[in-house]
Amino acid sequence: MKKFVALLLAAIMLLSMTSVFADEKTTLTMWCIATESDANRPAYEKAIAEFEAAHPDIEIKWEAFENQSYKTKIKSAMSDPDSLPDIFFTWAGAFLGDFADMGTAYCLDEAYKPFADQLPEVMLQNASYGGKHYGVPLTMNIVTLFANMDLLAKAGWDHVPQTYEDLTACCDALVAAGITPFGCAGKETWCVTEYLEPIIEKTIGYEALNDVFAGKATWNNEGIATAVATFQEMINKGYFDPNGMALGNDEVKANFIAGKYAFYQNGSWNCGEVNDAEGNFQVALFPVMNAEKATYGQVIGGPSDTLAVSSHSKNVELAAQAAFELGRGICHYGYLAGSGLPAWTPDYDTSAVKALVSDVAKIVAESEGMVLFGDTAMSADPANTYLDYVSQVYGCAIDGAGFIEGLAGDLQ
Amino acid sequence: MKRTIGYKLSIFAFLLPALILFIGVLIAPIIMSAYYSFFNWKVGYPLTDFIGVKNYVELFTSKSIGFMKALGNSLLLALLSVFIQLPLALLLALKLGKKIPGERAFLSVYFMPVLISTVVIGQLWLKIYNPEYGLLNVALRSLGLESWTRIWLGTKETALGACFVPILWQYVGYHMLLMYAGVKGVPPELNEAAMLDGCTESQVNRYIIIPYIKPILRVSVIFAVTGSLKSFDLIYVLTNGGPFHATEVPSTLMISMLFLRNRYGMGSTIAVMLIILCFAFALLISLAFKEEK
């Protein structure tokens, strides 16, 4: 009997060991910013589930962090590359550029080849350094002028103004009707750049602004000073909610959706949320300020949200392939949910895409030039100096001359 | 002799774990920070660009970093802590130490803000200061004082003061409790003898209790001043140093340099300056109290 029990136990142990080996999966770790409250969360969940279903031998162990704290976490991890996960979310431009420069981001040129027909190479431009690709773009976004058409109607307007003269006339009518034209979150300076950068672009043109952001041209440009003066004129005329200086973006967006402001200029990732809100909303671009240098179709934005692969990953090639597949899935579900435009060519039914997202997609398709967000285009130190100056512009603590001279002195 | 050596060795052995912990957690990071402060170091890059004291020179001379302004804000907070927060705490401690009815309840109420998380307090005061629905502006409007309403945290004229109010309020209870313990420790016969000699209550406070609790007052002043120099959490939640650096303090500046600008060398320089300033002030305050003694 004892022998039988011993044999049985040994058999059970052997069987359980076999099952352990059979279930052994390769685990890939991933960090991102798709927290529970993030608009992109469902897209990540669906893309990961889809990936794991297609690859039963691979498990994605992922963690999401709040945007600002993630910047701190990922930068701290730079000092100890072994602590980086296999795949990590990053912003393209200078942010990812630092990883590429340090050698902590893995070159994705080889892994890209099988996906080249689904992901146009131009979409990898912001994540390419020295002719090599280091990031998988997820979605692309542009700065969009959201308009509450019900409020515009109260001021006698049935369309979004397309010229600056019309915009000021519309804002004057709104102010006279007791409606605040714009809301802008002064507590988060990137929100101020969503207003200032399009005004600068529509004054000096996208090529000139690209050169300034890239450090190829000086900030000491009269056109930029004029753009700053225009922005401050709008503030001083009462076009902006004065309380905005103490508010964060979520509060300002909530105010806009609640019908407190007629316009809200921010990233197109808000399309889904605005589209689903009650009311009649339209999307447009900021009008042209100087027709000799800029056109209406010039936009601020581009593919910025990116997945990168750690060069210290133990399964680096597998992680690279997974990054592309996950990127494609996140893009797919994010586009359908309205949290961004597709960086990947859609090969699925897009009839369910939300109306505002389709409108922005049309704007992008017809765009005549694109400038990446300033704080993404510049590396950390100059980007924060730039944001400091932008914040002072919004508070009218410096004028156009102070802005261009200060930045020219501090950055170049 | 052998016994004495054995005795000393055992003392050393028992102290060793604490010593290792103290050196590893406190002393070593300070030394490392001081070392990094001599480099122009971006995290992730090799630590090769030795620049001597250039970070220190830049810290005190650069207008764009604004360290002097941040330090000025901290020193102003320290001044307000010593001359507003501590007297208020002392007043409460003296009153509560006189066995007034509901003494325990008052103690709990005044100490409660210390127990609440600073982030929660920050969110609470954010709501109070909200320019639209905030308690402060709503109260002013309902009192017919519309012209007194402000964007408290959004304008540089009011933001600093608006940040200081909750900081001072939160820690009144902490200092009050320290002083209350001191007041309760005064031998009752001293008070009784003074009363028999015809002293008024304020004379008892002035000539008996306050001199008696001077060591506690010294500790409170050191905590208030060094706490002000290190202040970070409430300011970070309320304004994050804005608007236009109006509420910047050395700690918020350090976080900005380390994690937003990637300037680990400069961030370490600010950390070293903070340590030096805290030690210097603690020493000065101790000396000031010693002289009076």
Interface residues (C-beta under 8 A of the other chain):
Chain A: K71 T72 K75 S76 M78 S79 P81 D98 F99 M102 T104 G186 K187 P242 N243 G244 M245 A246 L247 S379 A380 D381 N384 T385 D388 S391 Q392 G395 A397 D410
Chain B: K42 V43 G44 Y45 S64 Y129 N130 P131 E132 I151 W152 L153 G154 T155 K156 T239 N240 G242 P243 F244 H245 S256 F259 L260 R261 N262 R263 Y264
